[in-house]
Amino acid sequence: MKQVYLNWAATSYQKPPEMIAKVTEELQNNQAFTSDRNLPMFETASLVFKTRLKIAEFFHADKPEQVIFTANITTAINVVLQGLLKDGDHVITTSVEHNAVTRTLSFLKKERGISVTYLPCSKEGELDPTEVERAIQSNTRLMIMTHASNVLGTILDVKASFHIAKKYGVLTMLDSAQTAGFLKIDMKREGIDILGFTGHKSLMALSGIGGFILAQQVADQLTPLITGGTGNQSNLPQQPNELPNKFEAGTENTIGIFSLFHSISAIEKIGLINIQQHENSLFDQFVHGLKPMPVQILGTKLSQKSVPVVSITVQNLEMNELAMQLFRQFGIITRAGLHCAPFAHRTAGTEKTGALRFSFGYYTTKEEVNYALAALEHIFKQRGMA
């Protein structure tokens, strides 16, 4: 039985062949490839810098040193929120956030007494930017929001929302976990002060590498979450204040950084617009094929307003059961449950039932989408639901 991977919103499955080849070659030929802090490792240090530069250019940041590497976007969000927010601060976010945001804010609410306003999104996951202005208070420090829901797929109007926030002097942070590598993101144009990213999803790099990008004036307001060795200014008893060392204590994941350089290079070669067009066509194909079936589709059902994520529910059928049958009978890998985003499910009205999520990537084929549709149709006929 063949295996069909339709869980790209969780992590990318196939990777760019040129990235795999480069990483394999480096692991085989450069056995000292562990840290840029060893004297012979000038080539590695140069590659880390080149990756910072590539990421800065990819997201339209000012300087490469503004790019801070972490293990993933959850760590990045924690570094920023825990380093920035203090007792009495107010934060604005949305009702479709991932637990990476909501749990961190919940922790800080309990530990530091911050307050949080969750802007209501529609059942389809859309946000009215005018809600931002109504939520701003005299002590509002930050607005943090996802670029697109990992459950509903809906792309939020970041530019309009953030420009309103910035008009009142509120800092802005974007969670780009579902959009980096699918949508063009311009930090300047969209009013993003801090951008969190992760490598293993649509950027198609290895797991264990992510980070955030921030301006120097924002960095001056953040306290490091982790301190330690940086490979320079070792005579100082305190963490260096300049970027990126202020937020990068300890040995870096240089092989992960290396993979990110070459996966972004591959994306640039393919072209974001080509990636988006292909994945949008898969979305449209799948949504169209679901129309005669006994399913409820979450989100807008419109590819131009969504990332390639389609979540469904089926009346009187457990979504975990359906996911397991798709896997055992047809080898199709999906994701059922609450997707680490209970607020998004509450918004959609599926908090008690969860949903079954199908998500597509650049290497997903039309044949695989048709295979998944045929499998669903077969299951519904078996159950007398067709």
C-alpha positions, 0 to 999 in steps of 0.5 A, spaced: 500 500 500 502 506 498 503 512 503 500 519 501 502 524 506 497 530 507 499 533 513 504 539 511 501 544 516 504 540 521 511 539 517 514 538 510 515 531 508 519 531 502 524 536 502 528 540 496 533 535 493 538 540 492 538 541 500 538 534 501 544 533 497 548 539 500 546 537 507 548 530 506 555 532 502 557 537 508 555 531 513 560 527 510 565 531 508 566 536 514 566 532 520 567 538 525 561 541 522 558 543 529 559 550 531 562 556 528 566 558 535 572 553 533 578 556 530 578 552 524 570 553 522 571 560 518 567 557 513 561 555 517 561 562 520 561 564 513 555 560 512 551 562 518 552 569 516 550 568 509 543 564 512 542 570 516 543 575 510 538 570 506 533 570 511 533 578 512 533 579 504 527 573 504 523 577 509 525 584 507 529 586 514 534 591 514 540 587 517 542 580 517 544 581 525 537 582 526 536 574 524 536 570 531 536 563 530 532 558 535 530 551 535 523 553 533 518 558 532 515 556 539 521 558 542 522 564 538 515 566 541 517 565 548 523 568 548 520 575 545 514 574 550 517 573 556 523 577 554 518 583 553 512 583 557 512 586 564 507 586 570 501 591 567 502 590 560 496 589 555 497 584 549 492 584 543 491 577 539 486 573 536 481 568 537 484 563 532 491 563 535 496 556 536 498 554 543 505 557 542 501 564 543 495 562 547 499 558 552 505 563 553 500 568 554 496 564 559 503 563 563 505 570 563 498 572 565 498 568 571 506 569 573 506 577 571 499 579 571 499 581 564 492 582 561 490 579 554 484 581 549 483 576 544 480 579 538 474 575 535 474 572 528 468 570 524 466 562 524 470 562 518 477 565 521 476 572 518 478 578 522 476 585 522 482 590 522 477 595 525 477 591 532 484 592 533 483 600 534 477 598 539 482 593 543 487 598 544 488 601 551 493 606 554 498 600 557 497 596 550 505 593 549 504 588 543 499 585 538 501 578 536 497 574 531 498 568 526 498 570 519 494 564 517 490 559 522 493 552 522 485 549 523 481 554 518 487 556 513 484 563 513 489 568 512 488 574 516 489 581 514 496 583 517 498 589 514 491 593 516 491 590 523 498 592 524 498 599 521 493 600 526 497 598 532 503 601 530 499 608 529 498 607 537 505 606 538 504 598 539 509 593 537 507 588 533 509 580 532 507 575 527 507 568 527 508 566 520 508 558 521 503 557 516 505 562 511 513 563 510 515 559 504 507 560 501 506 567 501 511 573 500 512 576 507 515 583 507 516 586 514 516 593 512 510 593 508 506 589 513 508 593 519 512 587 522 516 589 528 518 582 530 517 576 525 517 569 528 519 563 523 520 556 523 524 552 518 520 545 518 514 547 515 513 550 508 520 553 508 522 545 507 528 545 512 530 540 517 526 540 524 530 543 530 531 550 526 527 556 527 527 563 529 525 571 529 527 577 526 527 584 530 529 591 529 535 593 534 530 598 537 526 592 539 531 588 541 533 593 546 527 592 550 527 585 550 531 581 556 534 574 554 531 568 556 537 564 556 544 566 557 551 563 556 557 562 551 557 566 545 564 565 542 566 572 543 566 578 549 568 572 553 571 576 558 564 579 560 560 577 566 554 579 563 550 577 556 553 581 550 548 586 548 549 586 541 545 582 536 545 576 535 549 574 541 544 577 546 539 572 544 543 566 542 547 563 547 550 556 547 552 552 540 548 553 534 544 548 530 549 549 524 546 543 520 539 546 521 541 553 519 545 550 513 539 546 511 535 553 511 540 556 507 539 551 501 531 550 502 530 557 501 535 558 495 530 552 492 524 556 494 527 562 490 529 558 484 522 555 484 518 562 485 513 563 491 508 565 486 509 558 483 509 554 489 502 558 491 499 557 485 500 549 485 498 549 492 492 553 491 490 549 485 490 543 490 486 546 495 481 548 489 481 541 487 480 538 494 474 543 496 470 541 489 471 534 490 468 534 497 462 538 495 457 532 494 460 528 500 457 529 507 462 533 510 462 540 513 468 544 511 471 549 515 474 556 513 472 560 507 473 555 502 476 560 498 484 558 496 485 566 495 483 567 502 487 561 505 493 557 506 493 550 503 489 547 509 482 544 509 479 541 515 472 537 515 467 535 520 462 529 519 456 528 523 456 522 527 463 520 526 469 521 530 474 524 526 480 520 530 476 514 527 476 517 520 483 519 520 485 512 522 481 508 517 484 513 512 491 511 514 490 503 515 486 502 509 489 507 504 495 509 507 493 516 507 496 521 513 492 526 515 491 530 522 485 529 527 483 533 533 484 540 536 491 541 532 494 545 538 489 550 537 483 550 541 481 557 540 481 556 533 476 550 534 472 554 539 471 560 534 469 555 528 464 551 533 468 545 533 472 545 540 468 539 542 469 534 536 475 537 533 476 536 526 480 532 520 485 536 517 488 535 510 494 540 508 498 540 502 505 542 500 509 543 494 510 536 492 503 534 493 500 531 487 493 532 483 493 524 483 494 524 491 489 529 492 484 525 487 486 518 491 484 522 498 477 524 495 476 517 492 478 514 499 473 518 503 468 517 498 469 509 499 469 510 506 462 514 506 459 508 502 462 503 506 458 506 512 452 508 508 453 515 508 454 517 501 
